[in-house]
Amino acid sequence: MIDMFAEKKEWTVSEISFAIKQVMETSFALVRVKGEIFGAKRADSGHWYLSLKDENSLLSAVCWRGVASALSVKIEDGIEVIATGKITTYNGRSSYQLIIEKIELAGQGALLKLLEERKQKFLAEGLFDAAHKKKIPYLPQTIGVVTSPTGAVIRDIIHRIRDRFPVHIVVWPTPVQGEGSAAKIAAAIKGFNDLPSNSAYKPDVIIVARGGGSLEDLWAFNEEEVVRAVYNSEIPLISAVGHETDTMLIDYAADVRAPTPTGAAEFAVPVKSEIYNGLLTTDLRLKNAIFRYFNELMQYLSGLARGIPSLEQIVLESQQKIDDRSERLRLAFRNLLKDKNNLLKLTNLKPFYVSNLLAAKQEAVKNLGLRLDSVSVDAVLKRGFAWVSDQHFRTIYSTNKAISSDKLHIRFADGIVKVRVTERNSALQGDLFDNF
C-alpha cells in the first residue's frame, strides 16, 4: 500500500479520503467496541448519532434507522454497551466513525437492563401502586433505622432528628453493601414489624438508609426480597438510599422516598420550634376570635338595649295610664250620677210615666212566672205524668233499674205512693208488658 502511495506524486483531497476509507473499512470491517453511550441524539430521519467513550477516548458512532428499530437495547446516555459494527470514514469532516449493527449491554448496562425488567415485573404485580402507600405519622414516638451502624449516614439521621424534634431512635444494624446484605436488610424490616405492639422498641416509622455509591454498590436495594419486605411492612417506611439522582426499586415500594438520609429524618419528624410557634399563633388567633365574638355580642346586646325603654320610662307611662283611667272613671261616675239625678227629677215631675214603667215591669215579671210554672214539676204532674224514684229519691229512668230497687216512690200531683218491689211484682210487670 505504501508503494502504491509512492507511485503518485500528487493526490486530490477526494482521492486521499477515498484511499483512507478503503484502508479503514478493510482493516476494521467487523469490530466489537465496549464503551459508555454519550450524547445520544435521534435525528428527524430516525437515525441515531452518538459516541462511545471510556476513560481516555471518544469514538463517534451512528446507528441507522432500520438497525435502531430492531435493537433489543434502548439507546440512552450512561449505558455501558458492547457495540458491534465496522469503522468507516466520513469524508465531509475527515473523521471516522463506527457504523453500529448490534448493541449489547455490558457491565452496568446489564444491571440497568435487569433493573428495568424487575421494575416492570413489580409494576405488573402492583407493588408500587399508590393505593398501598401508608401515611407517615405526624409525630412518631419511636423511629426505627435500618442502616450500617458506622459511617456518616446514621450520625446524620440522629443529628437531624435531635435538631428538629428529639424522639426515641432504634437502630437495626445491617450491612448495606455486598453479598448477603439484601437478605439482612429484608430481615431487619421484617424484624421491626414482628416486634410486639407493646414493645418499647417497635417503631412508628422505619427509615432504610444508605449513602451514595455506584449502581453495583446500591444493588442490594434493588433485590426482590428487599422490595417485597418493604411492600409487606405494616409500619410506614421511608427510603433514603444514595443521592437524590439515584433511584432504586426500594424507592418505588416505600411509602415515602427521601432524596438523602438527612431528608428522611426531616420527613420523619416535624420541627419542634415550628410546632411551638404554630401553637402560639393558634392560641393568639383563638383569643382574638373569642374577644371579637364577645365584643360583637356586647354590641348586639347594646343594640337590643337601645330598643328597650328604660324602667323609669315604663313606670312613668304606666302611671300616666293609671291617671288617665282614674280621670275617665271619675268623669264616668260623675256622668252616671248626673244621669240618675236627671232620671229622679224626671220621675218627680212625671208620676204617670213612673206608673206606666212599674206596670210594664209587673207584666214582665208575671209572664216570666207563667213560663216558669209551665215547666215546673208540679205542672208536669198535673198533666197526668208520674215521677218514679228509689227510696233515696233518685230518679228511675229504666225498668231494669226499677226491678233492681227494693222500694220505689211514685209521685203524683196530689201525693207520693210508696211501692215495695218483689219477684211477683217483677213477673207481673213482665206479663203486663207482654200482654200490652
MARLUM-132578 format. One line per 8 residues: number of its first residue (from 0); their letters; for each residue x, y, z of N, C-alpha, C. Coordinates in steps of 0.001 Angstrom, whole numbers, plus 500000, padded with zeros to 6 digits. Layout:
<vexbas>
NUM> a> X Y Z X Y Z X Y Z  ...
</vexbas>
This chain:
<vexbas>
0> midmfaek> 500840 498806 500000 500000 500000 500000 500877 501247 500000  501982 501164 500697 502907 502313 500725 503495 502540 499355  503820 501444 498662 504360 501578 497316 503341 502224 496395  502045 501863 496578 501003 502448 495743 500931 503940 495983  501084 504341 497223 501073 505762 497514 502293 506447 496904  503399 505692 496889 504640 506293 496369 504583 506529 494872  503832 505748 494101 503760 505910 492665 503127 507230 492286  502217 507775 493119 501587 509049 492807 502294 510148 493581
8> kewtvsei> 502666 511154 492823 503325 512282 493484 502299 513241 494077  501118 513289 493479 500093 514197 493960 498769 513439 494148  497982 513851 495156 496640 513278 495447 495650 514419 495569  494495 514151 495015 493434 515119 495291 492859 514798 496671  492115 515748 497201 491513 515530 498519 490587 514333 498491  489802 514247 497431 488857 513140 497324 489578 511810 497210  490700 511824 496471 491437 510574 496291 492014 510093 497605  492615 510987 498337 493228 510556 499606 492162 510137 500617
16> sfaikqvm> 491053 510840 500592 489962 510484 501505 489415 509111 501165  489253 508841 499869 488735 507546 499439 489713 506432 499777  491015 506691 499609 492031 505684 499924 492027 505350 501403  491914 506415 502236 491873 506172 503683 490627 505376 504052  489528 505698 503416 488269 504993 503680 488422 503507 503383  489083 503192 502241 489275 501782 501891 490133 501076 502926  491190 501757 503362 492079 501142 504361 491317 500880 505648  490555 501874 506101 489831 501745 507366 488783 500634 507295
24> etsfalvr> 487998 500629 506231 486928 499653 506140 487456 498241 505919  488626 498149 505293 489232 496820 505094 489829 496302 506396  490498 497175 507126 491173 496759 508359 490197 496551 509512  489105 497326 509540 488150 497238 510648 486740 496945 510123  486651 495877 509338 485369 495527 508725 484373 495005 509757  484866 494414 510819 483988 493925 511885 484720 494073 513216  484193 494940 514071 484818 495173 515378 483719 495169 516460  484164 494858 517672 483293 494964 518849 483931 495972 519786
32> vkgeifga> 483205 497032 520074 483760 498130 520871 482937 498268 522154  483632 498274 523290 482987 498438 524592 483135 499875 525046  482046 500464 525434 482101 501838 525901 480746 502308 526430  480753 503496 526995 479534 504085 527543 478919 505036 526532  477609 504914 526329 476930 505789 525369 476920 507221 525908  477233 508124 525023 477321 509531 525426 476789 510407 524286  475980 511395 524645 475495 512357 523651 474571 511755 522621  473810 510738 522991 472908 510094 522026 471810 511056 521600
40> kradsghw> 471553 511099 520291 470535 512002 519754 469887 511354 518545  468582 511385 518535 467826 510809 517417 467463 511930 516453  467850 511778 515212 467544 512780 514196 466114 512596 513693  465623 513603 513001 464274 513521 512442 464143 512367 511455  465255 511995 510855 465237 510884 509887 465071 509534 510566  465266 509470 511913 465189 508217 512646 466540 507612 512925  467613 508188 512337 468968 507699 512612 469417 508205 513982  470279 507402 514627 470826 507788 515939 472295 508172 515768
48> ylslkden> 472659 509289 516346 474051 509753 516359 474498 509827 517813  475644 509185 518099 476097 509093 519473 477597 508910 519505  478105 508769 520731 479534 508487 520905 479669 507387 521936  480739 506630 521821 481125 505649 522827 482395 506166 523488  482415 506148 524814 483571 506718 525498 484055 505777 526589  485361 505935 526904 485924 505309 528092 486678 506387 528852  487621 505993 529677 488307 506987 530499 489129 507970 529683  489593 507554 528496 490570 508379 527773 490109 508835 526395
56> sllsavcw> 489186 508121 525765 488897 508406 524358 487397 508437 524096  487092 508984 522892 485707 509121 522456 485621 508670 521014  484677 507805 520705 484504 507284 519362 483104 507652 518866  483059 508374 517754 481768 508724 517168 481136 507480 516572  479795 507446 516605 479088 506280 516080 477749 506728 515534  477241 505908 514615 475928 506165 514047 475198 504836 513931  473904 504869 514194 473070 503673 514071 471912 504039 513163  471890 503411 511981 470853 503761 511015 469463 503354 511524
64> rgvasals> 468471 504016 510995 467105 503864 511464 466640 502412 511456  466920 501684 510401 466478 500296 510306 467080 499423 511381  468371 499652 511675 469050 498867 512712 468533 499271 514090  468386 500608 514307 467958 501103 515625 466593 500562 516017  465683 500459 515051 464335 499992 515374 464308 498524 515760  465350 497760 515377 465389 496328 515680 466236 496001 516893  466839 497011 517528 467709 496756 518674 466892 496312 519881  467449 495401 520675 466790 494968 521914 467135 495871 523084
72> vkiedgie> 468121 496728 522893 468560 497659 523938 468202 499067 523513  467576 499803 524418 467220 501184 524135 468460 502068 524227  468695 502875 523205 469860 503761 523187 469588 504947 524114  470413 505083 525147 470311 506229 526045 471642 506442 526735  471885 507673 527124 473156 508028 527742 473370 507263 529041  474635 506979 529321 475023 506364 530573 475051 504860 530565  474587 504222 529498 474576 502760 529444 475897 502263 528877  476496 501336 529588 477722 500725 529079 477334 499556 528184
80> viatgkit> 477800 499590 526959 477386 498600 525966 478605 498053 525224  478350 496977 524490 479307 496448 523511 478644 496610 522154  479202 497500 521339 478634 497791 520023 479427 497044 518958  478708 496349 518099 479327 495602 517004 479026 496317 515685  480067 496465 514846 479870 497125 513563 481191 497265 512827  481281 498267 511965 482504 498486 511194 482905 499948 511297  484221 500159 511158 484750 501511 511193 484784 502044 509759  484290 503237 509597 484346 503884 508295 484693 505346 508507
88> tyngrssy> 484955 506007 507392 485293 507423 507494 484137 508245 506932  484071 509492 507398 483106 510443 506890 483893 511551 506219  483933 511507 504868 484797 512418 504122 484449 513887 504354  483162 514147 504621 482752 515541 504772 483447 516239 505920  483902 515481 506928 484567 516114 508080 485940 515501 508336  486394 514677 507425 487679 513995 507602 487742 513309 508960  486676 512558 509277 486603 511887 510571 486220 510442 510341  486387 509659 511371 485997 508259 511279 484917 507997 512330
96> qliiekie> 484154 506955 512102 483044 506640 512994 482717 505164 512918  481993 504706 513926 481570 503309 513975 480135 503223 513478  479925 502385 512466 478566 502121 511996 478046 500938 512799  477099 501192 513686 476626 500165 514625 475613 499248 513942  475835 497966 514135 474906 496964 513614 474233 496161 514741  474839 496221 515926 474296 495474 517047 474782 496102 518346  473941 496096 519388 474327 496637 520690 473938 495628 521760  474884 495377 522671 474637 494515 523821 474983 495286 525091
104> lagqgall> 474281 494963 526187 474612 495569 527465 475920 495013 527973  476660 495857 528649 477934 495416 529217 478111 496078 530575  478545 495301 531578 478820 495885 532883 477561 496462 533506  477599 497731 533858 476481 498404 534495 475249 498421 533586  475502 498442 532318 474374 498406 531395 473546 497159 531584  474212 496044 531825 473487 494807 532066 472657 494906 533340  473231 495560 534340 472480 495761 535581 471255 496640 535348  471445 497642 534536 470320 498528 534238 469214 497775 533509
112> klleerkq> 469599 496880 532648 468605 496080 531942 467831 495211 532932  468566 494573 533819 467926 493738 534832 467037 494585 535735  467528 495765 536061 466757 496677 536902 465421 497030 536246  465461 497316 534969 464241 497674 534252 463285 496485 534182  463841 495298 533977 462995 494109 533914 462283 493874 535248  463029 494025 536341 462419 493849 537665 461373 494926 537939  461685 496135 537538 460747 497238 537749 459413 496939 537060  459470 496492 535821 458251 496186 535087 457499 495015 535726
120> kflaeglf> 458232 494064 536251 457615 492918 536914 456853 493364 538163  457514 494177 538987 456875 494642 540225 455713 495589 539934  455843 496365 538884 454734 497238 538492 453511 496413 538124  453745 495353 537388 452637 494494 536968 451976 493822 538171  452743 493538 539210 452196 492907 540413 451521 493914 541339  451709 495193 541083 451073 496210 541920 451855 496581 543150  453137 496201 543221 453936 496504 544410 454239 497990 544554  454081 498755 543463 454389 500182 543526 453126 501046 543509
128> daahkkki> 451958 500430 543597 450702 501185 543499 450569 502183 544644  450063 503361 544325 449874 504406 545334 448831 503996 546374  447921 503103 545998 446874 502691 546940 447447 501984 548159  448652 501424 548029 449266 500704 549145 450136 501609 550013  450276 502864 549652 451139 503765 550410 450480 504127 551741  451242 504081 552812 450742 504430 554143 451233 505819 554524  450417 506494 555320 450740 507853 555737 451766 507828 556859  452765 508678 556746 453783 508784 557793 453171 509499 558989
136> pylpqtig> 453278 508940 560214 452704 509625 561381 453338 510996 561587  452504 511940 562005 452978 513326 562137 454043 513453 563217  453849 512795 564341 454812 512912 565438 455054 511536 566043  455927 510727 565424 456185 509385 565947 456926 509440 567279  456648 508453 568122 457357 508377 569399 458669 507620 569266  458691 506657 568325 459903 505857 568114 460160 505737 566619  461415 505913 566217 461821 505782 564818 462827 504645 564714  462545 503688 563822 463484 502615 563576 464327 502917 562349
144> vvtsptga> 465626 502671 562440 466540 502964 561337 467271 501681 560955  467160 501315 559664 467881 500160 559127 469029 500704 558299  470231 500547 558792 471415 501056 558090 472660 500495 558755  473809 500864 558207 475082 500453 558809 475276 501202 560122  475722 500517 561164 475893 501192 562456 477051 502177 562472  477910 502103 561468 479036 503031 561394 478891 503902 560154  479548 505006 560130 479501 505870 558970 478685 507121 559227  478660 507963 558222 478040 509278 558361 476518 509223 558312
152> virdiihr> 475960 508174 557688 474506 508142 557486 473763 508149 558807  474098 507213 559712 473368 507127 560969 473615 508370 561813  474819 508926 561742 475104 510154 562508 474270 511317 561987  474140 511397 560663 473345 512489 560082 471876 512370 560477  471364 511148 560460 469957 510943 560819 469711 511314 562278  470556 510801 563166 470378 511081 564602 470500 512579 564870  471497 513187 564266 471721 514621 564482 470526 515444 563986  469998 515071 562822 468893 515852 562255 467621 515692 563079
160> irdrfpvh> 467366 514487 563563 466166 514259 564378 466269 515010 565691  467433 514988 566311 467606 515709 567577 467452 517216 567385  467879 517710 566234 467732 519146 565969 466264 519527 565777  465498 518666 565144 464119 519013 564805 463145 518688 565942  463130 517424 566370 462220 517016 567440 462761 515716 568035  463459 515784 569140 464082 514578 569706 463042 513517 570057  463216 512334 569485 462371 511186 569819 463274 509971 569988  462680 508867 570415 463437 507636 570634 463827 507032 569285
168> ivvwptpv> 465111 506703 569112 465626 506132 567864 466174 504736 568149  465701 503758 567360 466190 502387 567481 466872 502014 566172  468144 501628 566259 468924 501278 565062 469020 499767 564957  468646 499248 563785 468834 497817 563490 470034 497741 562551  471213 497428 563083 472426 497478 562257 472440 496383 561205  472703 496781 559955 472772 495823 558855 473846 496281 557875  474478 495351 557184 475358 495753 556078 474497 496267 554929  474949 497276 554259 474163 497875 553173 474844 497701 551822
176> qgegsaak> 475819 496800 551772 476539 496569 550516 477191 495202 550589  477270 494542 549463 477984 493290 549405 477078 492080 549495  477691 490938 549442 476970 489678 549415 476200 489472 550716  474935 489083 550589 474102 488815 551767 473466 490035 552382  473813 491227 551905 473273 492439 552525 471762 492569 552281  471303 492175 551107 469875 492295 550802 469043 491467 551773  469461 490244 552041 468719 489374 552950 468671 489967 554349  469757 490587 554780 469790 491161 556128 468945 492436 556211
184> iaaaikgf> 468917 493199 555137 468062 494398 555118 466598 493981 555192  466221 492974 554403 464843 492480 554421 464489 491923 555795  465441 491210 556417 465192 490636 557744 465013 491735 558791  465745 492837 558655 465620 493939 559610 464235 494585 559512  463773 494788 558292 462434 495378 558108 461373 494461 558700  461485 493180 558398 460530 492213 558947 460646 492134 560461  461880 492223 560979 462091 492156 562421 461404 493287 563163  461487 494488 562632 460786 495619 563256 459275 495371 563275
192> ndlpsnsa> 458747 494834 562173 457304 494589 562096 456856 493477 563032  457749 492520 563301 457384 491378 564141 457473 491666 565628  457999 492811 566018 458079 493149 567435 456674 493289 568017  456481 492910 569289 455155 493073 569910 454724 494541 569893  453425 494738 569785 452922 496110 569696 453198 496914 570951  453354 496222 572103 453632 496932 573351 455114 497082 573632  455943 496669 572678 457392 496765 572867 457854 498213 572722  458754 498621 573612 459291 499977 573553 460189 500171 572342
200> ykpdviiv> 460590 499081 571712 461486 499161 570561 460751 499123 569227  459450 498887 569250 458719 498847 567990 458501 500272 567489  458987 500579 566293 458909 501963 565812 457552 502295 565199  457259 503580 565147 456085 504079 564453 456370 504325 562984  457635 504455 562643 458051 504643 561259 459457 504073 561111  459762 503524 559921 461080 502932 559652 461779 503748 558577  463066 503992 558784 463909 504630 557773 464949 503609 557320  464977 503332 556005 466030 502484 555428 466966 503411 554672
208> argggsle> 468229 503464 555098 469122 504498 554579 470480 503932 554205  471083 504612 553222 472461 504317 552810 472986 505523 552068  474291 505744 552138 474902 506846 551411 475023 506538 549929  475635 507436 549195 475759 507288 547758 476761 506213 547355  476754 505885 546077 477672 504886 545553 477284 504536 544128  478004 503609 543551 477704 503162 542187 476475 502274 542196  476015 501948 541007 474860 501070 540898 475149 499718 541532  476384 499232 541338 476758 497960 541951 476736 498056 543476
216> dlwafnee> 477175 499205 544015 477194 499379 545467 475784 499414 546054  474861 499983 545304 473482 500145 545794 472564 499004 545369  473108 497989 544743 472274 496965 544126 471425 496190 545134  471867 496090 546372 471095 495338 547368 469684 495891 547506  469510 497187 547257 468197 497821 547411 467323 497651 546167  467830 496902 545192 467034 496526 544026 466630 495055 544065  467111 494354 545076 466820 492926 545150 465346 492689 545514  464810 491598 544987 463389 491306 545146 462991 491133 546602
224> evvravyn> 463836 490486 547400 463464 490244 548798 463352 491545 549591  464156 492535 549244 464055 493832 549922 462777 494546 549496  462502 494552 548199 461298 495235 547698 460048 494617 548300  459991 493306 548383 458799 492657 548939 458695 492888 550446  459820 492960 551143 459779 493247 552585 459225 494643 552832  459611 495588 551989 459097 496954 552117 457600 496982 551828  457200 496287 550789 455768 496255 550411 454931 495620 551518  455452 494590 552162 454700 493872 553199 454778 494535 554567
232> seiplisa> 455568 495564 554705 455725 496230 556008 454422 496914 556416  453948 496604 557610 452770 497278 558147 453129 498625 558750  454410 498810 559045 454885 500086 559589 455247 500990 558416  454807 502238 558413 455188 503161 557329 456707 503233 557189  457173 503274 555935 458608 503178 555688 459070 504288 554745  460217 504882 555109 460848 505928 554295 462161 505360 553747  462336 505455 552433 463607 505013 551831 464485 506230 551597  465754 506056 551906 466736 507136 551705 468049 506488 551289
240> vghetdtm> 468099 506079 550035 469243 505325 549523 469951 506146 548468  471245 506348 548654 472044 507058 547664 471781 508547 547669  472112 509159 546551 471899 510597 546385 470538 510850 545737  470223 512106 545571 468914 512463 545033 468706 511918 543625  469786 511816 542855 469673 511331 541474 469607 509807 541388  469908 509126 542484 469856 507660 542496 468436 507211 542818  467901 506344 541983 466555 505802 542222 466620 504292 542174  466393 503677 543341 466400 502230 543449 464959 501717 543502
248> lidyaadv> 464793 500424 543316 463455 499844 543349 462800 499981 544715  463604 500031 545780 463036 500232 547116 462309 501563 547197  462763 502548 546405 462120 503868 546431 460691 503803 545917  460450 502938 544933 459103 502824 544380 458158 502101 545346  458698 501147 546122 457862 500372 547036 457633 501080 548364  458547 501983 548735 458442 502672 550022 457237 503600 550044  456772 503917 551249 455655 504854 551394 456081 506275 551062  457334 506618 551376 457887 507931 551038 459329 507730 550628
256> raptptga> 459738 508418 549571 461133 508373 549151 461799 509703 549501  462879 509640 550272 463624 510842 550646 464855 510950 549752  465249 512163 549379 466410 512301 548499 467721 511919 549166  467775 512095 550493 469002 511801 551250 468604 511278 552628  469532 510659 553353 469228 510246 554728 468801 511417 555613  469442 512566 555434 469030 513740 556203 467598 514132 555854  467271 514033 554571 465900 514320 554153 464908 513348 554767  465310 512095 554962 464423 511115 555595 464105 511523 557026
264> aefavpvk> 465101 512022 557736 464865 512498 559097 463885 513671 559101  463962 514511 558090 463050 515656 558004 461624 515210 557692  461485 514125 556900 460155 513572 556651 459585 512921 557905  460451 512366 558754 460004 511566 559892 459454 512409 561032  460072 513563 561301 459631 514380 562441 459494 515841 562021  458551 516547 562601 458425 517982 562324 459454 518759 563138  459457 520061 562956 460358 520934 563715 459635 521370 564980  460228 521089 566118 459580 521381 567390 459290 522871 567554
272> seiyngll> 460228 523702 567161 460033 525150 567306 458876 525639 566427  458743 525035 565248 457636 525424 564373 456299 525027 564979  456246 523845 565615 455015 523428 566286 454685 524396 567410  455719 524729 568189 455507 525646 569313 455002 527000 568808  455669 527512 567780 455227 528798 567228 453826 528692 566633  453541 527547 566015 452206 527349 565475 451147 527333 566565  451489 526687 567702 450556 526674 568821 450343 528069 569385  451444 528834 569484 451308 530208 569965 450418 531023 569036
280> ttdlrlkn> 450642 530846 567731 449821 531578 566756 448356 531168 566861  448130 529858 566974 446754 529370 567095 446100 529879 568365  446881 529867 569461 446350 530367 570734 445975 531846 570623  446863 532624 569975 446576 534045 569806 445334 534258 568939  445239 533488 567866 444065 533612 566995 442793 533218 567728  442892 532189 568588 441730 531775 569364 441299 532868 570332  442283 533453 571016 441947 534523 571953 441331 535714 571222  441908 536061 570086 441362 537178 569312 439935 536863 568831
288> aifryfne> 439739 535608 568435 438403 535222 567971 437390 535314 569105  437793 534847 570305 436897 534928 571464 436602 536385 571807  437669 537209 571785 437480 538632 572078 436512 539277 571077  436727 538976 569781 435843 539538 568769 434407 539044 568955  434277 537766 569311 432941 537205 569487 432187 537927 570607  432861 538068 571761 432198 538734 572876 431991 540225 572604  432919 540817 571876 432748 542217 571530 431523 542404 570627  431403 541513 569618 430227 541575 568743 428954 541289 569520
296> lmqylsgl> 429042 540347 570495 427874 540034 571309 427465 541233 572163  428458 541941 572732 428158 543135 573527 427529 544216 572665  428065 544372 571453 427470 545358 570553 426033 544983 570204  425792 543690 569998 424442 543233 569690 423494 543505 570859  423959 543200 572081 423143 543445 573263 422897 544934 573465  423933 545727 573177 423759 547178 573300 422707 547670 572325  422720 547114 571113 421708 547480 570134 420306 547105 570599  420202 545887 571197 418903 545492 571734 418476 546389 572883
304> argipsle> 419463 546768 573716 419140 547618 574868 418621 548974 574426  419170 549485 573319 418699 550788 572843 417246 550729 572409  416780 549563 571984 415396 549426 571564 414439 549158 572709  414955 548899 573910 414109 548629 575082 414029 549899 575918  412803 550392 576240 412694 551603 577064 413216 551358 578470  413607 552411 579113 414133 552299 580471 413015 551987 581450  413376 551454 582615 412391 551109 583638 411625 552349 584105  412353 553429 584229 411703 554674 584665 410639 555096 583663
312> qivlesqq> 410987 554934 582357 410019 555305 581334 408789 554413 581390  409021 553100 581606 407892 552161 581701 406995 552535 582879  407601 552846 584043 406824 553205 585235 406045 554495 585014  406694 555466 584407 406023 556743 584170 404852 556591 583212  405084 555782 582136 403989 555550 581197 402834 554825 581875  403151 553872 582771 402099 553156 583495 401346 554105 584416  402091 554988 585095 401442 555968 585963 400532 556886 585150  401013 557210 583946 400191 558066 583088 398899 557365 582701
320> kiddrser> 398981 556076 582387 397781 555317 582050 396833 555248 583237  397410 555046 584439 396557 554996 585642 395854 556333 585849  396602 557418 585692 395996 558750 585846 394883 558952 584835  395156 558479 583604 394144 558631 582561 392891 557825 582891  393101 556547 583321 391956 555726 583679 391209 556290 584884  391928 556828 585847 391292 557421 587036 390430 558609 586646  390960 559427 585780 390201 560599 585344 388961 560181 584573  389121 559163 583689 387970 558702 582922 386926 558075 583839
328> lrlafrnl> 387391 557319 584868 386458 556725 585818 385728 557802 586616  386475 558806 587038 385844 559899 587798 384778 560595 586957  385121 560843 585690 384151 561510 584818 382952 560605 584552  383220 559296 584365 382117 558371 584109 381190 558284 585310  381766 558205 586500 380942 558139 587707 380126 559417 587881  380771 560546 587611 380059 561815 587731 378918 561887 586724  379157 561409 585510 378103 561412 584491 376970 560465 584861  377341 559322 585484 376321 558374 585910 375404 558993 586961
336> lkdknnll> 376054 559644 587932 375269 560305 588974 374378 561383 588382  374933 562069 587414 374162 563127 586767 372956 562554 586047  373178 561394 585349 372066 560766 584634 370997 560283 585602  371444 559670 586721 370477 559190 587714 369695 560346 588338  370411 561409 588577 369763 562589 589168 368719 563152 588211  369085 563175 586956 368143 563658 585953 366922 562765 585886  367140 561431 586027 366027 560489 585992 365082 560700 587165  365726 560921 588339 364894 561170 589523 364071 562446 589359
344> kltnlkpf> 364692 563456 588839 363972 564706 588600 362826 564480 587641  363110 563658 586600 362074 563375 585624 360932 562597 586262  361237 561691 587189 360224 560901 587884 359338 561773 588746  359961 562672 589466 359191 563588 590336 358273 564476 589516  358696 564805 588344 357905 565692 587510 356810 564947 586774  356977 563625 586519 356027 562880 585706 355661 561569 586408  354712 561571 587371 354340 560347 588082 353656 559340 587173  352822 559858 586159 352174 558933 585227 353202 558073 584501
352> yvsnllaa> 354378 558606 584154 355463 557874 583475 355969 556768 584357  356094 557073 585660 356604 556083 586605 355611 554941 586754  354318 555312 586802 353296 554267 586940 353312 553332 585748  353412 553877 584577 353479 553029 583368 354703 552129 583381  355801 552722 583853 357050 551937 583918 356891 550773 584871  356290 551000 586038 356096 549942 587018 355158 548876 586478  354054 549310 585811 353113 548350 585251 353773 547443 584219  354627 548033 583403 355333 547228 582384 356245 546215 583043
360> kqeavknl> 356884 546624 584116 357784 545712 584803 356992 544592 585445  355821 544931 586057 355000 543905 586682 354496 542899 585650  354098 543348 584499 353640 542467 583435 354742 541519 582993  355950 542051 582898 357082 541212 582503 357355 540148 583535  357276 540525 584825 357500 539547 585895 356424 538475 585855  355138 538874 585595 354043 537918 585532 354271 536907 584412  354681 537396 583255 354941 536493 582111 356062 535512 582419  357066 535998 583074 358172 535098 583445 357683 534044 584420
368> glrldsvs> 356768 534433 585371 356240 533462 586317 355437 532391 585628  354618 532799 584637 353826 531824 583903 354721 530838 583136  355749 531329 582556 356673 530453 581814 357370 529503 582772  357703 529998 583943 358371 529156 584923 357436 528069 585418  356147 528436 585639 355172 527437 586100 354933 526354 585055  354976 526740 583789 354688 525760 582734 355732 524661 582636  356914 524942 583119 357977 523931 583049 358299 523360 584406  357514 523695 585422 357794 523167 586756 357335 521720 586851
376> vdavlkrg> 357809 520995 587875 357467 519593 588081 355972 519445 588375  355443 520333 589193 354019 520226 589561 353132 520359 588329  353509 521286 587443 352698 521462 586237 352724 520208 585374  353893 519566 585288 354013 518328 584503 353189 517219 585126  353244 517093 586466 352493 516031 587149 350991 516237 587001  350539 517478 587008 349105 517767 586862 348602 517344 585484  349547 517210 584539 349096 516797 583207 349025 515282 583081  349159 514527 584186 348992 513077 584186 350288 512284 584233
384> fawvsdqh> 351354 512921 584399 352638 512215 584485 352958 511875 585923  353826 510869 586127 354290 510489 587467 355809 510522 587489  356324 510713 588682 357783 510806 588853 358202 509622 589712  358956 508659 589122 359373 507445 589802 360802 507631 590295  361007 507312 591597 362352 507411 592179 362541 506274 593152  363785 505996 593531 364043 504957 594517 363821 505527 595905  364164 504713 596921 363903 505130 598288 364732 506327 598707  365814 506604 597908 366640 507770 598219 366273 508953 597331
392> frtiystn> 365129 508846 596661 364617 509908 595793 365541 510200 594610  366201 509128 594120 366983 509244 592883 366117 508757 591737  366010 509537 590718 365108 509273 589610 365431 507952 588937  364350 507184 588657 364480 505904 587962 364136 506157 586495  365096 505737 585602 364894 506000 584174 364593 504733 583369  364715 503510 583966 364525 502291 583194 363864 501228 584039  363229 500229 583367 362577 499129 584075 363605 498272 584801  364763 498069 584198 365804 497264 584855 366222 497905 586170
400> kaissdkl> 366323 499223 586192 366693 499928 587414 365571 499829 588444  364311 499873 587962 363168 499773 588877 363094 498392 589502  363292 497326 588707 363230 495951 589198 364319 495692 590216  365501 496289 590010 366621 496045 590918 366516 496831 592218  365572 497747 592320 365413 498541 593546 364436 497845 594501  364667 497956 595816 363776 497350 596819 362469 498134 596961  362599 499445 596967 361446 500305 597170 361412 501368 596094  360218 501775 595706 360043 502833 594721 359104 503892 595306
408> hirfadgi> 359358 505128 594976 358472 506233 595317 357872 506737 594034  356519 506665 593910 355840 507164 592706 355096 508420 593109  355555 509535 592572 354991 510831 592959 353985 511271 591902  352768 511588 592386 351722 512150 591541 351525 513606 591916  350573 514235 591273 350334 515665 591548 349811 515891 592950  349095 514870 593496 348494 515077 594803 349160 514282 595906  350292 513607 595636 350992 512893 596685 351943 511841 596153  352501 511021 597129 353521 510016 596792 353017 508656 597217
416> vkvrvter> 353146 507652 596340 352808 506260 596643 354115 505495 596760  354276 504790 597949 355488 504003 598165 355201 502555 597768  356056 501947 596985 355860 500597 596454 357083 499762 596778  356805 498501 597281 357918 497562 597521 358012 496634 596309  359153 496437 595814 359368 495619 594617 359661 494200 595059  358865 493212 594578 359079 491788 594868 359216 491055 593561  359553 489745 593680 359689 488925 592478 358350 488837 591752  357248 488755 592529 355920 488680 591919 355623 489958 591161
424> nsalqgdl> 355926 491071 591752 355722 492331 591049 356496 492348 589731  357736 491846 589814 358574 491840 588606 357954 490967 587548  357444 489777 587969 356837 488876 586987 355561 489460 586449  354765 490067 587328 353506 490676 586893 353770 491781 585894  354780 492547 586237 355119 493639 585312 355509 493092 583959  356269 491970 583987 356643 491362 582735 355438 490894 581952  354458 490311 582655 353258 489853 581967 352463 491009 581405  352368 492072 582149 351629 493227 581676 352235 493762 580384
432> fdnf> 353556 493825 580354 354225 494320 579134 354014 493360 577979  354025 492055 578305 353823 491092 577226 352422 491145 576663  351411 491420 577512 350024 491478 577058 349645 492842 576511  350510 493778 576603 350173 495126 576146 350006 495163 574648
</vexbas>
